[in-house]
Structures are given as structure tokens and as C-alpha cells.
Amino acid sequence: MKDFAKLQKKIGTNFKDEQLLINAFIHRSYLNENSDYAQHNERLEFLGDAVLELVTTEFLYQNYPNPEGDLTNWRSALVKTETISDVSKSLGFEDYLFLSRGESKSKGRARQLILANCFEAVIGATYLDRGYDEAKKFITKHLLKLLPEIIEKKLYVDAKSQLQEIAQRNESITPRYDVLSETGPDHKRVFKIGVFLNDKKIGEGEGASKQLAQQAAAEDALKSYK
């Protein structure tokens, strides 16, 4: 039994309609095996994504006088899949997910995407239930606090640019990105892309677009190729 009252205490938000919060954790796959729920979390994710971008953009604009290029890079680092999935994990969201038996075995990038989407869905649910200010409070408390570390450690630097610079410096080669597979329905495509130096694959990644998958592949490559 999932204790959503306990979760609300942990995230610091008291929902008037707890079912909205529960819906944020229901993955599409779960409905294929369970008829007791009518909604999955994709619409909440869609809404939460927009709220997340607005809150993050507003925060950066109001607190940092840096040029637009810096703010864009910092925002991208904050809202990327890896960052928000890590926040989801730290909040224990994994224990509250409703997944099909097959999806519950997912690991790696697939699980990261599920957790990141759930985080955005919780934002969407918070916005609907408690309004913009409460959603902003949630994002500020759990995500925006990471910004100083991102800036200090330069975690915002584009992974593809880093990889290209290293590959050209070390081997005078430009990395090549190839699509390995495309899965999922048209409205929810998942691309798997490999990054190669000549014919040697040095990393791979998945994403909802080719660009995101390329970034994930570059990040994967950078773990071992320096």
C-alpha cells in the first residue's frame, strides 16, 4: 500500500485532492493491466513541464544578471532528464510509481525518463491543486537549490561540445551520431542513438527527440572517454 500522506509530508505539499497526486505516479503501462484507474500521468506531465520551465526561467532572470546564453545553459542543466530524475529518486518517488509488470523491471535511461516525467507530473498536479505559488515553492525547494553546484562545477557545459572538443584534440575525429532504434507511439517516441568515433561505438543514449538522445549518448561517452 502506497502511503501518499507520508509522501505529501516529505515533499512539503498538502493536497486538497489527493487523487491528483496519485495520478501523477500512474504510468501509461499500468493501465494496460489495471482497470481500476482511468488516468495516467502524461497530461499532468505536459502541464508540469510548462510550469517548470516558467518557474526556472523566472528564477534565473530575477536572480542572475548574466547574458541570455548563460541563463539558457543553466536552465537546460536544471531541467534535463538526468537532473530531475535524480531529484525524484532523492524524494523516494520510485516507491510510489504505478507501473506494469514489464515496465517495473526497466532500468537505466528508461527508468530515468519515467522518474523525470513523474517529477513534472507532480508539478502539474501541484499547480492544479494548490496553484502557481505552491508549485513554485516545490520547484525552488527541491530543484533550484542545485544551481550553485551546477555553476561551480560547470555541469551546464554541453556534453556534445565537450565530447567533440576532446575527440578532435586527442584523435582529430569528429564524433558521429547514428540512430540505433525508434520505439513508442508517434506522440511519445523514444530514440536510441549511438555515438561513434570512426566505427567504434563509445556511448549510447535515449531521449524523446534525436537531439536529447544525442546529448544522452555524449554524456554516456564522456564517462569513459576523456
PyMOL commands that set and color helices and strands:
alter all, ss='L'
color gray80, all
select helices_A, chain A and resi 4-11+18-23+28-31+42-63+68-79+81-90+93-96+103-105+108-130+132-142+144-152+159-171+186-188+210-222
alter helices_A, ss='H'
color red, helices_A
select strands_A, chain A and resi 176-183+190-197+200-207
alter strands_A, ss='S'
color yellow, strands_A
deselect
rebuild
show_as cartoon
